[in-house]
Amino acid sequence: MPIHFSNATGIIPPNDVNVIMVAPKGAGSTVRKLFKEGKGINSSYAVHQAYFKEASDIVRAMGIGIGSGYMFETTVANEVISDHFGERNILLGGLDGLVEADNYISMARGMSKKDAFIHSSEQLTQVILPLIGKGGFDAIYKQARKAGQLGTVRMYQEAIFKASMPLMHRLYTSVANGTEAEIAIRENGKPGYKARLDAELATLDNSEMWKIGQEVRETSNNRDYWGKITNFALAGAIIGAISAQYYKLISEGHSPSEVINESKEELTESLNLIYKEKGIATLMQKCSTTAQRGALDWAPIFFQAYAPVFAGLKPEYKNAKGFDPWPEYTFLNPNIPNIQVVDKVNMGLRP
């Protein structure tokens, strides 16, 4: 960020140095955890300025050294923009907004606080995201088809995608023109900001929903729920939200490899490992102050967009006859490659 938004930071590197970047697709703690498990995690890398001809070799060596499973070439500008966009969106802020919207509407329909949390956050972190991480969207469609819930998945993925797109345009503009960076720099520069930020995260962690979550995590004996989806509406919603981020970044010229790692891989293979064990506030605490600020600012915006979708649709819909998600789940713009095809290739590159 400091180099790309040099107008705001005043940081301009001298001409006689290498300027290189490795950006692991995950939080530092999970990058280390996955490295120790022999798995690694995908990273983006870039050579912004090559003073020595060995710059490309050095940056790739750095990526291997920190435990990257596979590395994708990008630019500093693209990485900064997609990173800021993803943090405020489905990786943190949008994720919080989505799960809280589902939780809120579930309680409004008569579920107890505990049941609503299990129906929303637990379903997402313990079942839906691990399934998507292991088998892509197709893992969701297979369970939905078997359970006669493909119609539910389709209705929610399309509705959430549609509700997301105005926010995608608004957020991308705010990131690309430097507004989000300026907010983070300004807030971080205020006296006592760290204490206020910690208080915001503590308030989130101690809110009613997340206190219930702490109770569930401490008392539940079976948190894998046998890998069975019981909330197909939320399964469809997360597919729609991930796809909206993917669509917007691809349409703005970001490469498919960068986008699928920023949208799906980082969420399922790194961030969810923290979220499922400790909750959303702890996940945010593991991220940069720039990410924390953006996520806290944008989560309520996504909540306001997503809650009416959950409220306006029925919890379940009949199976969608004739709907085959694999070939049909594409975008109207022919220049946007099928997300499932890109994801399948990407999963094949994991160590």
N, C-alpha and C positions, 0 to 999 in steps of 0.2 A: 504493500500500500504506500509506504513513504515515497518510493521512487515514482510510481505511476501518478500519484496525486501530489507531485512536487510543488505545485502552486500553493497547496495548502500546508505542506510540511516544510518546504524550503530545503528539502534534501535532494541534492544533485550530486551524483558520484563523480569523482575526477575521471579524466580520460585514460589514466594509466593503470587502471585496475580492471580485473574481471568482475562483471556483475552477473551473477548466476543465481538460480532459484530451484529448490526442490520443495514441492508442496505435497506432503502425504495426505491422502484422503481419509483423515481421521484425527481424533484427539491424540495428543502425545502419549497418554497412558495406554491407550489401546494399540497404538503403533508398536510400542515396546512389548505389550502383552502378546500380540500376534507374532512378533519377531521371535520371541522366546518359545512360542509354540511351533515354530518352523513354518508359519503360514505367510507372514509378511502382509503388506497392504499396498495397494496401488498408489502411485504418486504421479503428479505432473512435474515436468521440469522445463526450464527455459534458460537460454543463454541470451541475456539482455544486452550485454556488451562484452566482446571477446578481445581483451588486450593481449593475452597470450593464446597461441593457437591451440593449446591443450585445454581450453575452457570447457569444451564439450565433454572431454574425457573426465575432467575434474567433477563436473556436475553429476555425471552418471555414477561416478565412484561414490560421491556423497550420498546419492540416492540408495545405492546398494548398502552403504555403510549404516544408514539409519533403518534398514530393514524393509525397503520397498520390495513388493512382490513383483510388480511390473511397472514400467515407467512410460508415460505418454508425453510427447513433446508438445509444448504450447508456447505462449508468450506471457510475459509478466502482466501485460495489460489484460489479456483474456482471463488469466488465473485470478487476478485481483477482482475483476468484475464478477466472474462466476462464483467466486468464493463469498464475496459480500452478499450477492444475490441469494445464494443457497442458504447461508446462515439465517438470513431474515425470513426465508421461505421454508421449504419442506424439511430442512435439516434441524431447525430449531423453532423459530417463531411460528411458521405456518403449521408445523407439527403440533405445537402446543395449542394453537387455535383450533385445529381440527379435532383433536382428542377431547378438548374441553367442551367444544360444541356438541359432540356426540354424548358426552357425559351429562351435560346440562339438559338436553332434550330427553335423554333416557329417564332422568329423574322427573322431568315434567310429565312424562307419560306414566309415572307411578312406580318406577323402580326405587328400591331402597338405595341409600348412598353407597353402600358396599357393593350391591349388585350392579349398580351403574358403573362403578369404577372397574369392576371385573369385566363388564360388558364392553367398556371402552378402552381404557389404558392397558389392562391386562391382555385383552384380545389382541391389541395392536402389537405390544412389545413381546409377548410370549408366544404368539401363534402367527399372526399375519406377517409381520416383518421378517421373522426367521424363515417362513415359507417363501416369501419373495426373494430373500437373500439366497436361498438354496436353489430354487427352481424358477425364479422370475415370476412374472404375472401368470404364466401358464399354470403354476402350482395352485394359484387361487382359482382359476377357471376350472381346473380339474375337480377340485372339491365342490365348487359351486354346481357344476354340471351333475355330479353324482347326487348332491343333496336337493336338486331341483331348484337351486337358488341363482341360476345364471341371470335371470331377469333382474333380481335385486342388485347383483354386482353391476350389471350394465347400466341400470337406472342411476345408481349413485356415482359411478365413475363419470358418466356423461354430465350429470348435474354439477358435480364438484369441479370438473374441468371447465365447464361454462362459467361457473361462479368465480373461478380462479383467474380467468384470463384478464379481466380489467385490472386486477391487482398485479398481475405479472407485468403488464405494460407500465403501470404506475411505479412499481418497485424498480424495474430495470432502469427506467429513466432516472430515478433518484440515485441509484448506484452509479450509473455510467457518467452522470454529470458531476459527480463528486459530492452531492448533498449528504449522502449517508456517511461518507468519510469525514466531512466537515463537522457533522453532528458528533461523531465519535471523538474527534480531536478536541472539539470545544468542550464537551462534557468531561472528558478525561483530564483536561487541563484545569478544571475548577477545583479550588481547595475543598478537601473532604469528599471528593467524588467517590473514591473507593469505598468509603464507609457507607455512603448513600446507596451505592450499587449493591453492596453486600446486604443492606437492609431490604432493598427491593427483592433480591433473590430469596431472602429469609421469609419475607411476606408471602411470596409465591409458594415456598415450600410448606408454610404453615397455614395455607388456605385450606378450606374444608375438604376439597377434592383430594389434595395431595397428602393431607393428614390421614384420610381414609386409606390412601395408597400405602402409606407407611405401615398402617395396621395390617393391611392385606399381605404385604411383603414379609412381615414379621410372624404372621400366624398361619399362613397357607402352607399346607404340606405338599400340594401338587400344583406347581405353577407352570407346568408345560401344557396342562389341559389336554394331554394326549395328542397335541398337534391338531386339534379339531377346531375349525372355524364355527363359531356360533353367531357371530355378528357379520353377516355378509354385506350389510350396508356399509359398515366401516371398511371392509376389505375393498369394496368398489370405490369408496371415497378416497382411500390412500392411493389407489391406482390412478384415479383422476388427478389428484394433487401432484403426484410425482410426474405424471405425463404433462401437466401444464407447465411445470418448471422446465422439463426437457424440451417441450415445443418452443417455449420462448427463447431459451438459450440457443437452440439450433437455428431458429429463425433470425437471430442476431449475429450469426456467423461463427459461433463457437463450434469446435469440432465434436463429432459424436463421442469420441473416446473421452474427452474432457467432461462432456455433459453427463454421460451415463455414470461416470465415477462421482461427479458432484451431486447428482440427483438421487441415485439408487444405491450405488456401492458403498459410499461413505455412510449413508443412513443405516443400511442393514448390517454391514460388516464391522462397523466401528462404533458409531454413536449409540446405536441401540443396545450395545453391550453395557453401556453406562446407564442409559435410561431405564432399562428393564430391572436393574438391580437397585438403583438409588433414586429414581424419579427425575423429572424434567429440570428441576432447579439445580441438582447436582450436575446434570449433563451440561447445563449452561455454565456452571462454575468452572468446568474443565476447559472451557473455550476461552478465546481471547476476550479482552474487555470490549473490543470493537464488535465481536459477535454477540456478546452479552447485551450491549446497548441496543443493537439492531433487533435482536430477538425479542427483548422486552418491549420495544416500541411497536413492533409489527404483530406480535401475537394477538393483541386485542382487535386489530384490524382484520386479521384472518378469521377470528372468532365471529365477528359481526357479519362477515360474508358467508361463513359456513353454517352457522346456527339456523338461519332461515331455510337452508337446503334440507337439513335433517328434519326440521319442523314441518316442512311442506310436503315431504314424501312419506309414503307408508313405510313401516319397518321392513316389509317384505313384498316381493312381486313374483308373479308366476314366472316360470322358466321362459326364457326368450327363445321361441321356436325359430329355427333357421339361423340363429346367430352363432357364428364360428369365430371366436375372438382372434385366433392366430392369424389368419389372412385378412380378416376384416378390421381388426383394431389398428387402423392406420389413420393418418391425418389427411384432411382435404388438400393440403398443400403438398404437391408431389415432390417438392424439394426436401421435405422432412422425412428422413429414413425411418422405417418402422422401428419403434423403440424395442420391441421384443427381439427383433433380429440383432440389433446392436448389443442388447444385453446378453444374448446368448453367446455372441463372439467374445464379449468382455469376460463373462464367467469362465470361458474356456482358457483365458489367459492367467487365471489365478494360479499361484504356486501350489 
